[in-house]
Amino acid sequence: MQQIVEDAWLLALGNGNAILLRQGEELALIDAGFPGKEQIVFDAISKLGRRPSDLKHLVFTHGHPDHIGSAAAIIRATGARTYMHAADAPLAESGGPFRPMAPAPGLVHALMYKLVWDQNERMQPFPIDQHIADGETLPILGGLHAIHVPGHCAGQVALMWRGGRLLLGGDTFINILGVSDPIAFENEAEGRASQRKLAALDFQAVAFGHGKAITKDGPGKLRRFVARR
């Protein structure tokens, strides 16, 4: 459990991240990591002096297995309301299979793709209570602004919180050995456009689905990566 900015913590759920947010008495979780990681979430909530039932919102950047794997278990324990873009909601509600992808350019990405991606993998399904629209500000946590960023996944959204204090970028980029592409794209051209969209924004800190959060010069790091593509 690592604090990113005030009231925001990165939780490592296997080789994938979730973000726990607090606004006053309100708690929300962004993404749910791999299967079997729900106890990490509950322990983080306990460290804040709260109970699992205090988690009221579970918001997904997209519907891939490493972002929804523990969702069903978390929902059972908390009763949290769920949010996801309409293009990905069927993935959550069916539990898979998932849409095909192609690895991002480079040998490292090709190897990672072979190791971790199985589009026929199945997750425990769960309902989506509310679809997220591009440009919508969800009336939770004082306002959570959604930006549709397809490419890695058709229904992927980034989320801007507290007027740019924190950007949650899903898998538009990853930050494992520095800022780089996600391991794969459903549509690389759309993914590049989404990368440019996020790189054009102003924000204080940014966190992705994989790797460390960036708390210094986040916009500059994204822009330098995009300029090389």
MARMISE-586499 format. One record per residue (C-alpha): x, y, z; residue in one letter; residue number from 1. Coordinates in nm, 4 decimals. Example, Ala and Ser with C-alpha at 12.3 -4.5 7.8 and 13.67 -1.06 7.14 Angstrom:
r px: 1.2300 py: -0.4500 pz: 0.7800 type: A seq: 1
r px: 1.3670 py: -0.1060 pz: 0.7140 type: S seq: 2
% end
This chain:
r px: 0.0000 py: 0.0000 pz: 0.0000 type: M seq: 1
r px: 0.1857 py: 0.3061 pz: -0.1278 type: Q seq: 2
r px: 0.0533 py: 0.6595 pz: -0.1063 type: Q seq: 3
r px: 0.0598 py: 0.8435 pz: -0.4403 type: I seq: 4
r px: -0.0933 py: 1.1764 pz: -0.3400 type: V seq: 5
r px: -0.3105 py: 1.2746 pz: -0.0462 type: E seq: 6
r px: -0.6033 py: 1.0304 pz: -0.0142 type: D seq: 7
r px: -0.4816 py: 0.8009 pz: -0.2951 type: A seq: 8
r px: -0.2936 py: 0.4717 pz: -0.2531 type: W seq: 9
r px: -0.1511 py: 0.2246 pz: -0.5044 type: L seq: 10
r px: -0.2231 py: -0.1399 pz: -0.4176 type: L seq: 11
r px: -0.0146 py: -0.4087 pz: -0.5895 type: A seq: 12
r px: -0.2551 py: -0.6934 pz: -0.6688 type: L seq: 13
r px: -0.0183 py: -0.9436 pz: -0.8246 type: G seq: 14
r px: 0.1507 py: -0.7947 pz: -1.1307 type: N seq: 15
r px: -0.1252 py: -0.5384 pz: -1.1615 type: G seq: 16
r px: -0.2353 py: -0.2330 pz: -0.9677 type: N seq: 17
r px: -0.5520 py: -0.1078 pz: -0.8105 type: A seq: 18
r px: -0.5927 py: 0.2431 pz: -0.6696 type: I seq: 19
r px: -0.7786 py: 0.3133 pz: -0.3458 type: L seq: 20
r px: -0.9243 py: 0.6646 pz: -0.3229 type: L seq: 21
r px: -1.0755 py: 0.8479 pz: -0.0287 type: R seq: 22
r px: -1.2851 py: 1.1629 pz: -0.0241 type: Q seq: 23
r px: -1.4050 py: 1.2423 pz: 0.3258 type: G seq: 24
r px: -1.5978 py: 0.9327 pz: 0.4366 type: E seq: 25
r px: -1.6278 py: 0.8002 pz: 0.0799 type: E seq: 26
r px: -1.4045 py: 0.5166 pz: -0.0464 type: L seq: 27
r px: -1.3656 py: 0.3928 pz: -0.4032 type: A seq: 28
r px: -1.1419 py: 0.1373 pz: -0.5714 type: L seq: 29
r px: -1.0150 py: 0.1754 pz: -0.9262 type: I seq: 30
r px: -0.9691 py: -0.1716 pz: -1.0827 type: D seq: 31
r px: -0.9543 py: -0.5045 pz: -0.9034 type: A seq: 32
r px: -0.6347 py: -0.6804 pz: -1.0113 type: G seq: 33
r px: -0.5840 py: -1.0500 pz: -1.0686 type: F seq: 34
r px: -0.8056 py: -1.3177 pz: -0.9097 type: P seq: 35
r px: -0.7517 py: -1.4029 pz: -0.5450 type: G seq: 36
r px: -0.6167 py: -1.0616 pz: -0.4450 type: K seq: 37
r px: -0.9230 py: -0.9288 pz: -0.2618 type: E seq: 38
r px: -0.7653 py: -0.9654 pz: 0.0838 type: Q seq: 39
r px: -0.4990 py: -0.7111 pz: -0.0112 type: I seq: 40
r px: -0.7799 py: -0.4638 pz: -0.0757 type: V seq: 41
r px: -0.9545 py: -0.5434 pz: 0.2522 type: F seq: 42
r px: -0.6268 py: -0.5097 pz: 0.4457 type: D seq: 43
r px: -0.5645 py: -0.1679 pz: 0.2871 type: A seq: 44
r px: -0.9116 py: -0.0526 pz: 0.3845 type: I seq: 45
r px: -0.8480 py: -0.1755 pz: 0.7399 type: S seq: 46
r px: -0.5262 py: 0.0273 pz: 0.7559 type: K seq: 47
r px: -0.7399 py: 0.3363 pz: 0.6969 type: L seq: 48
r px: -0.9512 py: 0.2408 pz: 0.9989 type: G seq: 49
r px: -1.2443 py: 0.1384 pz: 0.7816 type: R seq: 50
r px: -1.4393 py: -0.1798 pz: 0.7019 type: R seq: 51
r px: -1.4890 py: -0.3516 pz: 0.3628 type: P seq: 52
r px: -1.8534 py: -0.2422 pz: 0.3694 type: S seq: 53
r px: -1.7315 py: 0.1198 pz: 0.3578 type: D seq: 54
r px: -1.6106 py: 0.0666 pz: -0.0003 type: L seq: 55
r px: -1.9026 py: 0.2057 pz: -0.2004 type: K seq: 56
r px: -1.7658 py: 0.2292 pz: -0.5558 type: H seq: 57
r px: -1.5639 py: -0.0039 pz: -0.7810 type: L seq: 58
r px: -1.4624 py: 0.1730 pz: -1.1026 type: V seq: 59
r px: -1.2860 py: -0.0092 pz: -1.3859 type: F seq: 60
r px: -1.0482 py: 0.1421 pz: -1.6386 type: T seq: 61
r px: -1.1199 py: -0.1573 pz: -1.8662 type: H seq: 62
r px: -1.2329 py: -0.5169 pz: -1.8716 type: G seq: 63
r px: -0.9171 py: -0.7268 pz: -1.8998 type: H seq: 64
r px: -0.8584 py: -1.0171 pz: -1.6559 type: P seq: 65
r px: -0.5796 py: -0.8393 pz: -1.4663 type: D seq: 66
r px: -0.8187 py: -0.5525 pz: -1.3894 type: H seq: 67
r px: -1.1362 py: -0.7439 pz: -1.3016 type: I seq: 68
r px: -1.0038 py: -1.0705 pz: -1.1551 type: G seq: 69
r px: -1.0913 py: -1.0059 pz: -0.7892 type: S seq: 70
r px: -1.3979 py: -0.7951 pz: -0.8625 type: A seq: 71
r px: -1.6645 py: -1.0570 pz: -0.7892 type: A seq: 72
r px: -1.5137 py: -1.1354 pz: -0.4491 type: A seq: 73
r px: -1.4798 py: -0.7671 pz: -0.3612 type: I seq: 74
r px: -1.8404 py: -0.6995 pz: -0.4609 type: I seq: 75
r px: -1.9664 py: -0.9887 pz: -0.2472 type: R seq: 76
r px: -1.7872 py: -0.8502 pz: 0.0576 type: A seq: 77
r px: -1.8664 py: -0.4818 pz: 0.0066 type: T seq: 78
r px: -2.1782 py: -0.4437 pz: -0.2052 type: G seq: 79
r px: -1.9897 py: -0.1766 pz: -0.4016 type: A seq: 80
r px: -2.1543 py: -0.0175 pz: -0.7048 type: R seq: 81
r px: -1.9691 py: -0.0963 pz: -1.0298 type: T seq: 82
r px: -1.8774 py: 0.1317 pz: -1.3226 type: Y seq: 83
r px: -1.7312 py: 0.0450 pz: -1.6657 type: M seq: 84
r px: -1.7455 py: 0.1680 pz: -2.0254 type: H seq: 85
r px: -2.0252 py: 0.0042 pz: -2.2253 type: A seq: 86
r px: -1.7799 py: -0.1481 pz: -2.4756 type: A seq: 87
r px: -1.6206 py: -0.3589 pz: -2.2016 type: D seq: 88
r px: -1.9189 py: -0.4276 pz: -1.9755 type: A seq: 89
r px: -2.0011 py: -0.7542 pz: -2.1610 type: P seq: 90
r px: -1.6541 py: -0.8853 pz: -2.0727 type: L seq: 91
r px: -1.7209 py: -0.8389 pz: -1.7021 type: A seq: 92
r px: -2.0734 py: -0.9724 pz: -1.7207 type: E seq: 93
r px: -1.9727 py: -1.2850 pz: -1.9140 type: S seq: 94
r px: -1.6349 py: -1.3417 pz: -1.7502 type: G seq: 95
r px: -1.4721 py: -1.3918 pz: -2.0924 type: G seq: 96
r px: -1.3485 py: -1.4898 pz: -2.3413 type: P seq: 97
r px: -1.1696 py: -1.1656 pz: -2.4206 type: F seq: 98
r px: -1.1016 py: -0.9857 pz: -2.7465 type: R seq: 99
r px: -0.7798 py: -1.0724 pz: -2.9328 type: P seq: 100
r px: -0.4765 py: -0.8439 pz: -2.9114 type: M seq: 101
r px: -0.1402 py: -0.8165 pz: -3.0847 type: A seq: 102
r px: 0.1819 py: -0.7493 pz: -2.8897 type: P seq: 103
r px: 0.3207 py: -0.3981 pz: -2.8883 type: A seq: 104
r px: 0.6435 py: -0.3443 pz: -3.0884 type: P seq: 105
r px: 0.9643 py: -0.4848 pz: -2.9406 type: G seq: 106
r px: 1.1003 py: -0.8161 pz: -2.8206 type: L seq: 107
r px: 1.0279 py: -0.7514 pz: -2.4524 type: V seq: 108
r px: 0.6626 py: -0.6854 pz: -2.5224 type: H seq: 109
r px: 0.6395 py: -0.9942 pz: -2.7427 type: A seq: 110
r px: 0.7817 py: -1.2104 pz: -2.4633 type: L seq: 111
r px: 0.5569 py: -1.0558 pz: -2.1991 type: M seq: 112
r px: 0.2557 py: -1.1080 pz: -2.4236 type: Y seq: 113
r px: 0.3315 py: -1.4793 pz: -2.4618 type: K seq: 114
r px: 0.3755 py: -1.5174 pz: -2.0879 type: L seq: 115
r px: 0.0652 py: -1.3391 pz: -1.9614 type: V seq: 116
r px: -0.2073 py: -1.3079 pz: -2.2253 type: W seq: 117
r px: -0.4719 py: -1.5748 pz: -2.2764 type: D seq: 118
r px: -0.7835 py: -1.4379 pz: -2.4419 type: Q seq: 119
r px: -0.9719 py: -1.7570 pz: -2.3518 type: N seq: 120
r px: -0.9084 py: -1.7116 pz: -1.9799 type: E seq: 121
r px: -1.2280 py: -1.6943 pz: -1.7775 type: R seq: 122
r px: -1.3098 py: -1.4785 pz: -1.4750 type: M seq: 123
r px: -1.5990 py: -1.4991 pz: -1.2345 type: Q seq: 124
r px: -1.8636 py: -1.2740 pz: -1.3927 type: P seq: 125
r px: -2.0268 py: -0.9838 pz: -1.2143 type: F seq: 126
r px: -2.2786 py: -0.7108 pz: -1.3065 type: P seq: 127
r px: -2.1944 py: -0.3570 pz: -1.4140 type: I seq: 128
r px: -2.4324 py: -0.1119 pz: -1.2509 type: D seq: 129
r px: -2.3433 py: 0.1967 pz: -1.4530 type: Q seq: 130
r px: -2.1785 py: 0.2560 pz: -1.7899 type: H seq: 131
r px: -1.9117 py: 0.5262 pz: -1.8127 type: I seq: 132
r px: -1.9313 py: 0.7698 pz: -2.1058 type: A seq: 133
r px: -1.6450 py: 0.9686 pz: -2.2559 type: D seq: 134
r px: -1.6257 py: 1.3129 pz: -2.0974 type: G seq: 135
r px: -1.8593 py: 1.2193 pz: -1.8130 type: E seq: 136
r px: -1.7817 py: 1.3262 pz: -1.4587 type: T seq: 137
r px: -1.8976 py: 1.0567 pz: -1.2194 type: L seq: 138
r px: -2.0573 py: 1.2207 pz: -0.9137 type: P seq: 139
r px: -1.8391 py: 1.0294 pz: -0.6695 type: I seq: 140
r px: -1.5288 py: 1.1283 pz: -0.4723 type: L seq: 141
r px: -1.6000 py: 1.4925 pz: -0.5439 type: G seq: 142
r px: -1.6022 py: 1.4224 pz: -0.9200 type: G seq: 143
r px: -1.4156 py: 1.1608 pz: -1.1209 type: L seq: 144
r px: -1.3751 py: 1.2683 pz: -1.4845 type: H seq: 145
r px: -1.3656 py: 0.9945 pz: -1.7520 type: A seq: 146
r px: -1.1648 py: 1.0086 pz: -2.0755 type: I seq: 147
r px: -1.2197 py: 0.7333 pz: -2.3332 type: H seq: 148
r px: -0.8773 py: 0.5992 pz: -2.4366 type: V seq: 149
r px: -0.9306 py: 0.2926 pz: -2.6595 type: P seq: 150
r px: -0.6557 py: 0.0998 pz: -2.8331 type: G seq: 151
r px: -0.5255 py: -0.1361 pz: -2.5695 type: H seq: 152
r px: -0.8889 py: -0.2201 pz: -2.4993 type: C seq: 153
r px: -1.1966 py: -0.0840 pz: -2.6763 type: A seq: 154
r px: -1.3683 py: 0.0248 pz: -2.3559 type: G seq: 155
r px: -1.0676 py: 0.1629 pz: -2.1732 type: Q seq: 156
r px: -1.1088 py: 0.4902 pz: -1.9851 type: V seq: 157
r px: -0.8638 py: 0.7099 pz: -1.7995 type: A seq: 158
r px: -0.9864 py: 0.8931 pz: -1.4916 type: L seq: 159
r px: -0.8864 py: 1.2416 pz: -1.3749 type: M seq: 160
r px: -0.9362 py: 1.3219 pz: -1.0072 type: W seq: 161
r px: -0.9306 py: 1.6438 pz: -0.8127 type: R seq: 162
r px: -0.8844 py: 1.8698 pz: -1.1112 type: G seq: 163
r px: -0.5635 py: 1.7082 pz: -1.2297 type: G seq: 164
r px: -0.4105 py: 1.6149 pz: -0.8981 type: R seq: 165
r px: -0.4124 py: 1.2493 pz: -1.0083 type: L seq: 166
r px: -0.4553 py: 1.0838 pz: -1.3483 type: L seq: 167
r px: -0.5408 py: 0.7136 pz: -1.3564 type: L seq: 168
r px: -0.4317 py: 0.5935 pz: -1.6985 type: G seq: 169
r px: -0.5262 py: 0.2251 pz: -1.7038 type: G seq: 170
r px: -0.3030 py: 0.0452 pz: -1.9545 type: D seq: 171
r px: -0.2651 py: 0.3335 pz: -2.1989 type: T seq: 172
r px: 0.0990 py: 0.3178 pz: -2.0884 type: F seq: 173
r px: 0.2846 py: 0.1041 pz: -1.8346 type: I seq: 174
r px: 0.5699 py: 0.2157 pz: -1.6080 type: N seq: 175
r px: 0.7697 py: -0.0954 pz: -1.5183 type: I seq: 176
r px: 1.1121 py: -0.0044 pz: -1.6595 type: L seq: 177
r px: 1.0164 py: 0.3506 pz: -1.7438 type: G seq: 178
r px: 0.7188 py: 0.4712 pz: -1.9431 type: V seq: 179
r px: 0.6410 py: 0.2352 pz: -2.2308 type: S seq: 180
r px: 0.3630 py: 0.0782 pz: -2.4320 type: D seq: 181
r px: 0.1188 py: -0.1682 pz: -2.2799 type: P seq: 182
r px: 0.2100 py: -0.5267 pz: -2.3592 type: I seq: 183
r px: -0.0424 py: -0.5383 pz: -2.6438 type: A seq: 184
r px: -0.3066 py: -0.3499 pz: -2.8411 type: F seq: 185
r px: -0.6460 py: -0.4392 pz: -2.9752 type: E seq: 186
r px: -0.5946 py: -0.1503 pz: -3.2176 type: N seq: 187
r px: -0.2492 py: 0.0105 pz: -3.2196 type: E seq: 188
r px: -0.3530 py: 0.3204 pz: -3.4169 type: A seq: 189
r px: -0.6261 py: 0.3953 pz: -3.1635 type: E seq: 190
r px: -0.3798 py: 0.3253 pz: -2.8840 type: G seq: 191
r px: -0.1320 py: 0.5802 pz: -3.0204 type: R seq: 192
r px: -0.4070 py: 0.8410 pz: -3.0447 type: A seq: 193
r px: -0.5041 py: 0.7691 pz: -2.6842 type: S seq: 194
r px: -0.1425 py: 0.8044 pz: -2.5721 type: Q seq: 195
r px: -0.1237 py: 1.1448 pz: -2.7395 type: R seq: 196
r px: -0.4516 py: 1.2442 pz: -2.5732 type: K seq: 197
r px: -0.3220 py: 1.1689 pz: -2.2239 type: L seq: 198
r px: 0.0209 py: 1.3208 pz: -2.2918 type: A seq: 199
r px: -0.1487 py: 1.6496 pz: -2.3786 type: A seq: 200
r px: -0.3105 py: 1.6760 pz: -2.0353 type: L seq: 201
r px: -0.1792 py: 1.8577 pz: -1.7301 type: D seq: 202
r px: -0.1695 py: 1.6661 pz: -1.4036 type: F seq: 203
r px: 0.0376 py: 1.6332 pz: -1.0881 type: Q seq: 204
r px: 0.0714 py: 1.2534 pz: -1.0598 type: A seq: 205
r px: -0.0218 py: 0.9543 pz: -1.2734 type: V seq: 206
r px: -0.0692 py: 0.5841 pz: -1.2031 type: A seq: 207
r px: -0.1125 py: 0.2968 pz: -1.4468 type: F seq: 208
r px: -0.2281 py: -0.0617 pz: -1.4253 type: G seq: 209
r px: 0.1296 py: -0.1891 pz: -1.4176 type: H seq: 210
r px: 0.4422 py: -0.0443 pz: -1.2610 type: G seq: 211
r px: 0.5144 py: 0.2481 pz: -1.0341 type: K seq: 212
r px: 0.3134 py: 0.5671 pz: -1.0027 type: A seq: 213
r px: 0.4822 py: 0.8825 pz: -1.1320 type: I seq: 214
r px: 0.4719 py: 1.1790 pz: -0.8953 type: T seq: 215
r px: 0.7261 py: 1.4096 pz: -1.0634 type: K seq: 216
r px: 0.7252 py: 1.5342 pz: -1.4240 type: D seq: 217
r px: 0.4526 py: 1.2912 pz: -1.5280 type: G seq: 218
r px: 0.3318 py: 1.5008 pz: -1.8244 type: P seq: 219
r px: 0.6898 py: 1.5480 pz: -1.9442 type: G seq: 220
r px: 0.7645 py: 1.1751 pz: -1.9275 type: K seq: 221
r px: 0.4519 py: 1.0889 pz: -2.1261 type: L seq: 222
r px: 0.5240 py: 1.3582 pz: -2.3851 type: R seq: 223
r px: 0.8811 py: 1.2443 pz: -2.4349 type: R seq: 224
r px: 0.7684 py: 0.8869 pz: -2.4894 type: F seq: 225
r px: 0.4973 py: 0.9915 pz: -2.7361 type: V seq: 226
r px: 0.7472 py: 1.2083 pz: -2.9263 type: A seq: 227
r px: 0.9571 py: 0.8999 pz: -2.9961 type: R seq: 228
r px: 0.6652 py: 0.7130 pz: -3.1544 type: R seq: 229
% end
